[in-house]
Amino acid sequence: MESDVTVTAETTTSFLAPFWALLDSMAGTIWAILHPVLIAMDPLCGPVGVFSLFFSNGVLACGDTGWGDDVASGFYVTASLAICTLPLGLVIGFFIALAKQSDEPFLRSAGDIYTTIFRGLPELLTLFIIYFGLPLILELALSPFGRTEPVSINPFVAGMVAIGVVFSAYCSEVLQSAFKAIPHGQYEGGDALGLHRGQTMRLVIIPQLIRIALPGLGNLWMTLLKDTALVSAIGLPDILRQAGIAAKVTKQAFFFYGLACILFLLLAILSSFIFSWIETKARRAEVRH
């Protein structure tokens, strides 16, 4: 599997040029180190990859003779998008959940409006609004500073933001329910021990919050995995898009879309094992305490 990593940045101020050059150099160095390792460990098109071992003479052959590299790259794009979106959605969802149980009416209203919007809009429409609408907003915001060039957003970033805000809206509801399940005496106990609210949240509340919210977050993660397929609509070469291109060229639609189903199911099964392991560790930690 061959991949190209390019870091580009445009800026109207020359003092940022060294920063972008350093960032580009660091990214290139890291990729030069990791690329051989990733190729060797590739479970699909690596030396001992599934496609390399069992489909070397068919349409899934890796290299120029088949579609193995393309499907494998789509698999990694999907997995990377889901993994990058998860922390973004969790962080936003956590703060939205805090806002919704705040004593400030403004924060509660803002949290309710946020969740209503992003739970009510179709995910695909949210993706289109961010991918096509956010550049227009950025252009208007930068125009007073003399920036006249058109602004574009990378499809990966647009997909991560769009899926992340939708995930965060649902995540905030799960976390809010988990917050309500924690007795208020836990906060009072932290005050009695001389902990300020930040320490109480970090040492007392969040460990319980994670344990209570894990089943709901696991379900949301499965939904997030499926939602990553939407990014094919804006040109990101994920599993679905790569399978669709291969199906059109080879006229083997059922085979490639069936393969896409298998790859999504593999991600779901692996995720189920990971979440089951985390839940088991959380229950054991609860028993010890």
C-alpha positions as CSV (number, residue, x, y, z in Angstrom):
1,M,0.0,0.0,0.0
2,E,1.4,3.3,-1.0
3,S,0.3,6.5,0.7
4,D,1.4,10.1,0.4
5,V,1.2,12.5,3.3
6,T,1.2,16.1,2.5
7,V,1.0,19.0,4.9
8,T,0.1,22.3,3.3
9,A,-0.6,25.6,4.9
10,E,-1.4,29.0,3.5
11,T,-0.8,32.2,5.4
12,T,-0.8,35.8,4.6
13,T,1.8,36.7,7.3
14,S,5.4,35.8,6.7
15,F,6.3,35.3,10.3
16,L,4.3,32.1,10.3
17,A,6.3,30.6,7.4
18,P,9.1,29.1,9.6
19,F,6.4,27.4,11.8
20,W,4.7,25.8,8.8
21,A,8.1,24.7,7.3
22,L,9.0,23.1,10.7
23,L,5.7,21.4,10.9
24,D,6.0,20.1,7.4
25,S,9.6,18.9,8.1
26,M,8.5,17.1,11.3
27,A,5.6,15.4,9.6
28,G,7.8,14.2,6.8
29,T,10.4,12.9,9.2
30,I,7.8,11.0,11.3
31,W,6.2,9.6,8.2
32,A,9.6,8.4,6.9
33,I,10.2,6.6,10.1
34,L,6.7,5.1,10.5
35,H,6.0,4.2,6.8
36,P,8.3,1.1,6.6
37,V,6.9,-0.1,10.0
38,L,3.3,0.4,8.9
39,I,3.9,-1.5,5.6
40,A,5.5,-4.4,7.5
41,M,2.6,-4.6,10.0
42,D,-0.2,-4.0,7.4
43,P,-2.7,-6.9,8.1
44,L,-4.2,-6.5,4.6
45,C,-1.4,-5.7,2.1
46,G,1.7,-6.3,4.2
47,P,4.1,-9.2,3.7
48,V,1.8,-11.5,5.6
49,G,-1.4,-9.6,4.9
50,V,-4.7,-11.3,4.0
51,F,-4.8,-9.8,0.5
52,S,-1.2,-10.6,-0.1
53,L,-1.5,-14.2,1.0
54,F,-4.8,-15.3,-0.4
55,F,-5.7,-12.9,-3.2
56,S,-2.4,-12.3,-4.9
57,N,-3.7,-13.3,-8.3
58,G,-7.2,-11.8,-8.1
59,V,-9.0,-8.5,-8.1
60,L,-7.8,-7.9,-4.5
61,A,-4.1,-8.3,-5.3
62,C,-1.9,-5.6,-3.8
63,G,0.0,-3.4,-6.1
64,D,-0.7,-2.3,-9.7
65,T,-2.5,-5.6,-10.6
66,G,-5.5,-5.4,-8.3
67,W,-7.6,-3.3,-5.9
68,G,-6.1,-4.6,-2.6
69,D,-4.1,-1.4,-1.9
70,D,-7.1,0.8,-2.5
71,V,-9.5,-1.1,-0.3
72,A,-6.8,-1.4,2.4
73,S,-6.2,2.4,2.3
74,G,-9.9,2.9,2.6
75,F,-10.1,0.6,5.6
76,Y,-7.3,2.6,7.4
77,V,-9.0,6.0,6.5
78,T,-12.2,4.8,8.0
79,A,-10.5,3.5,11.2
80,S,-8.4,6.6,11.5
81,L,-11.4,8.9,11.1
82,A,-13.4,7.1,13.8
83,I,-10.4,7.1,16.2
84,C,-9.7,10.8,15.6
85,T,-13.4,11.7,16.0
86,L,-13.9,9.9,19.3
87,P,-11.9,12.1,21.6
88,L,-13.3,15.2,19.9
89,G,-16.8,14.1,20.4
90,L,-16.1,13.0,24.0
91,V,-14.5,16.3,25.0
92,I,-17.3,18.4,23.4
93,G,-20.0,16.1,24.8
94,F,-18.5,16.3,28.3
95,F,-18.6,20.1,28.4
96,I,-22.1,20.2,26.9
97,A,-23.2,17.8,29.6
98,L,-21.7,20.1,32.3
99,A,-23.4,23.1,30.7
100,K,-26.8,21.3,30.7
101,Q,-26.6,20.7,34.4
102,S,-25.2,24.1,35.2
103,D,-26.9,26.6,37.6
104,E,-26.6,29.2,34.9
105,P,-29.8,29.4,32.7
106,F,-27.8,30.6,29.7
107,L,-25.5,27.6,29.8
108,R,-28.4,25.2,30.2
109,S,-30.2,26.8,27.3
110,A,-27.1,26.8,25.1
111,G,-26.6,23.1,25.8
112,D,-30.2,22.3,25.0
113,I,-30.0,24.2,21.7
114,Y,-26.8,22.5,20.7
115,T,-28.1,19.0,21.3
116,T,-31.5,19.8,19.7
117,I,-29.8,21.1,16.5
118,F,-27.3,18.3,16.0
119,R,-29.6,15.5,17.1
120,G,-32.3,16.8,14.8
121,L,-30.3,17.4,11.7
122,P,-29.5,14.4,9.4
123,E,-25.8,13.5,9.7
124,L,-25.3,13.9,6.0
125,L,-26.8,17.4,6.0
126,T,-24.5,18.3,8.9
127,L,-21.5,17.0,6.9
128,F,-22.5,19.1,3.8
129,I,-23.0,22.3,5.9
130,I,-19.6,22.0,7.5
131,Y,-17.8,21.0,4.3
132,F,-19.4,23.6,2.0
133,G,-20.5,26.2,4.5
134,L,-17.6,26.5,6.9
135,P,-15.2,27.8,4.2
136,L,-17.6,30.6,3.4
137,I,-17.8,31.6,7.0
138,L,-14.0,31.5,7.3
139,E,-13.7,33.6,4.1
140,L,-16.0,36.3,5.6
141,A,-14.2,36.2,8.9
142,L,-10.8,36.6,7.3
143,S,-11.8,39.2,4.7
144,P,-11.4,42.2,7.1
145,F,-7.7,41.1,7.5
146,G,-7.0,41.3,3.8
147,R,-7.4,37.6,3.1
148,T,-9.0,37.3,-0.3
149,E,-8.0,33.7,-1.4
150,P,-10.7,31.0,-1.2
151,V,-10.6,28.8,1.8
152,S,-11.0,25.1,1.5
153,I,-11.4,22.4,4.2
154,N,-9.8,19.0,4.0
155,P,-12.5,16.3,3.7
156,F,-10.9,14.3,6.5
157,V,-11.1,17.3,8.9
158,A,-14.7,18.2,7.7
159,G,-15.7,14.6,8.3
160,M,-14.1,14.5,11.7
161,V,-15.8,17.8,12.8
162,A,-19.2,16.9,11.4
163,I,-19.4,13.4,12.9
164,G,-17.8,14.7,16.1
165,V,-20.4,17.3,16.7
166,V,-23.2,14.9,16.0
167,F,-21.5,12.3,18.3
168,S,-21.0,14.9,21.0
169,A,-24.8,15.8,21.0
170,Y,-25.7,12.2,21.8
171,C,-22.7,11.7,24.1
172,S,-23.8,14.7,26.2
173,E,-27.1,13.0,26.9
174,V,-25.4,9.8,28.0
175,L,-23.0,11.7,30.2
176,Q,-25.7,13.8,31.6
177,S,-27.6,10.7,32.7
178,A,-24.4,9.3,34.2
179,F,-23.9,12.6,36.1
180,K,-27.4,12.3,37.5
181,A,-26.7,8.7,38.7
182,I,-23.8,9.9,40.9
183,P,-25.1,10.9,44.4
184,H,-24.6,14.6,45.3
185,G,-22.9,13.4,48.4
186,Q,-19.9,12.5,46.3
187,Y,-19.3,16.2,45.7
188,E,-19.9,17.0,49.4
189,G,-17.4,14.3,50.3
190,G,-14.8,15.9,48.1
191,D,-15.4,19.3,49.8
192,A,-15.1,17.7,53.2
193,L,-11.7,16.3,52.2
194,G,-10.5,19.8,51.2
195,L,-10.6,19.1,47.5
196,H,-11.6,21.9,45.2
197,R,-14.2,21.2,42.5
198,G,-11.6,20.5,39.8
199,Q,-9.9,17.8,42.0
200,T,-13.3,16.4,43.0
201,M,-14.3,16.1,39.4
202,R,-11.0,14.5,38.3
203,L,-10.4,12.1,41.3
204,V,-14.0,11.3,42.4
205,I,-16.6,12.0,39.8
206,I,-15.0,11.2,36.4
207,P,-13.9,7.6,37.4
208,Q,-17.5,6.9,38.4
209,L,-18.8,8.7,35.3
210,I,-16.8,6.6,32.9
211,R,-18.0,3.3,34.5
212,I,-21.6,4.3,34.4
213,A,-21.5,5.8,30.9
214,L,-19.5,3.0,29.3
215,P,-22.4,0.9,27.9
216,G,-24.0,3.9,26.3
217,L,-20.7,5.2,24.9
218,G,-20.1,1.8,23.4
219,N,-23.4,2.0,21.5
220,L,-22.5,5.5,20.3
221,W,-19.1,4.3,19.1
222,M,-20.8,1.7,17.0
223,T,-23.0,4.4,15.5
224,L,-20.0,6.5,14.9
225,L,-18.3,3.7,13.0
226,K,-21.3,3.4,10.6
227,D,-21.5,7.2,10.2
228,T,-17.9,7.3,8.9
229,A,-19.3,5.9,5.6
230,L,-21.0,9.3,5.0
231,V,-17.7,11.0,4.2
232,S,-17.5,9.2,0.9
233,A,-20.1,11.8,-0.2
234,I,-17.5,14.5,0.0
235,G,-14.7,12.6,-1.7
236,L,-12.8,11.1,1.2
237,P,-11.4,7.7,0.1
238,D,-12.9,5.6,2.9
239,I,-14.0,1.9,2.7
240,L,-17.3,2.7,0.9
241,R,-15.8,5.1,-1.7
242,Q,-12.9,2.8,-2.6
243,A,-15.3,-0.2,-2.8
244,G,-17.6,1.8,-5.0
245,I,-14.8,2.8,-7.4
246,A,-13.6,-0.8,-7.6
247,A,-17.1,-2.0,-8.2
248,K,-17.7,0.4,-11.1
249,V,-14.4,-0.4,-12.8
250,T,-14.5,-4.2,-12.4
251,K,-18.3,-4.6,-12.7
252,Q,-18.2,-6.7,-9.5
253,A,-20.4,-4.6,-7.3
254,F,-21.7,-7.4,-5.1
255,F,-18.2,-8.6,-4.3
256,F,-16.7,-5.3,-3.4
257,Y,-19.7,-4.0,-1.4
258,G,-19.8,-7.4,0.4
259,L,-16.2,-6.9,1.2
260,A,-17.0,-3.4,2.6
261,C,-19.6,-5.1,4.8
262,I,-17.1,-7.6,6.1
263,L,-14.5,-4.8,6.9
264,F,-17.1,-2.7,8.8
265,L,-18.2,-5.8,10.7
266,L,-14.5,-6.5,11.6
267,L,-14.2,-3.0,13.0
268,A,-17.4,-3.5,15.0
269,I,-16.4,-6.9,16.4
270,L,-13.0,-5.6,17.4
271,S,-14.6,-2.6,19.1
272,S,-17.0,-4.9,20.9
273,F,-14.1,-6.9,22.4
274,I,-12.3,-3.7,23.4
275,F,-15.3,-2.2,25.1
276,S,-16.1,-5.5,26.9
277,W,-12.5,-5.6,28.2
278,I,-12.8,-2.0,29.4
279,E,-16.1,-2.7,31.1
280,T,-14.6,-5.7,32.8
281,K,-11.7,-3.8,34.1
282,A,-14.0,-1.0,35.3
283,R,-16.2,-3.5,37.2
284,R,-13.1,-5.1,38.9
285,A,-11.8,-1.6,39.9
286,E,-15.2,-0.9,41.4
287,V,-15.2,-4.1,43.4
288,R,-11.6,-3.4,44.7
289,H,-12.7,0.0,46.0
